[in-house]
Amino acid sequence: MTGTECYAAALALLSETRDSGAYYETFAVPALNQLLANCLREINALREMDGQPPFAVPPRMTGLTEHIPADDALVAECFPYGLAALLVAEDDKDKFNWAGSEFSSRLLAHCPACMTAVQEMI
């Protein structure tokens, strides 16, 4: 998935079009880079499962036309929600909370490790 495709999907989730959501386009690449940095653990876990070396530092994008350097299923399922949340973080708290919650729950489904809370043993 390219940055352009992810951006279009995020706009659709926000009920925006390329014309009505043009304001957000300048923030899309930095937001995608933030998502790549925030998801480095999951990206590297999926890379290691596929026999690829992990990234030492988060990959970065310089333009929307680039392919997002992460697992295709992870990007397609999670990143539009994360991008939508970051794009409206200052403008619409309800959409931010909804998209952020969707992103978090979908991200957990793509993490190959099972995360459990630490419990005190008595």
N, C-alpha and C positions, 0 to 999 in steps of 0.2 A: 504494500500500500504506500502510495506517495503521500507527501505532506498535503498536497492539493486535495487528494481524495479524502484524507482524514479531516481536513478543514471543512470540506463540503458536507461530510457526515455530521460534524459538530454543529454546523449551521442548521442543518435539518433538525437536529435534536432541539435546537433553540427556537425552532419555527421561524428561521431567518432564511433569506435568499442571499445569493452573492451580492445583489444590489443593496438590499436592506441591511446586510451585515458587513458591508465594505469597511466600516470603521474597525472591525476586529482583525482584519487581515494583517495589519502591521504587527500585531501581537502574536500571530500564529506560530512563527518559527521559534521565537524565544520560549513560548509556552510548550511547544513540542520538545525543545531541548530540556526544559525543566522536567517534563514527564520522563524523558530518557534518563535523566539523572536520578529522579525519584524511584524509578523502576529498575535501577541497575542490578539489584539483588535478584529480582525475578528474571531479568534478561540473561544474566550470567548463569543462573541455575538452569534455564532452558538451553542455553548454549552448551553447557557441560553435559547435559543429558543427550545432546545431539553429537557429542564428541568434538565440539569446537572449543578453542581456548576462550576463557572469559576475558572481557574487556578490563584493562587495568584502570581506565578512566571512562566515564560515560561518553558514548559516541555523541557527536554534535552534527546538527544539520545547518546548512547555510542558506537554503532556499526551499520553498514549498514543492518544487518540482522533483526534489530528491526522494529516493526510496527511504522510508523510515528504517533505520538500522536495528531492527529487533525482530523477534519471531512474528511471522505474519498473522498467526491466529491471535496472539496476544495483542498486537496492534489493532487488528480489525475489530476485536471484541471490546477492548478496554479504552484505547486511546481517544476515540471520538468523545466519550463521556468525560474523560479527564481534560481534554482540550476544551470542551464546552464549559466545564466548570471554571477553568482558569480564565477563559475569555470573558465570562460574566461576573467574576468574583467581586468587582467593585460596583456593578450595575444592578444586579438582581440576586439578592441573597437566597430567595426561594429556589430559583433555577440552579444557583451555585450549590446549595445543599443537596438538591435532588441529583444533579449530575455527579457531584463528588461522591455521594453515597453509592450510586450505580457503579462508578469507576472502582471504588474500593471493593465492593462485593464481587465484581467481575474479575478484578485482579487476583483476588484470593483463589478463584477457581482455576487460574492459570499457573499458580505457583506449585511446582512439583514437590515442595516440602510441606509437611503438615505442621502448621503452627498451633501450639497449644499454650495455654496460660500456665505460668509457673504456679505450683500449688505447694503450700507448706505441708511438710509431713509431720504428723503428730505421733 
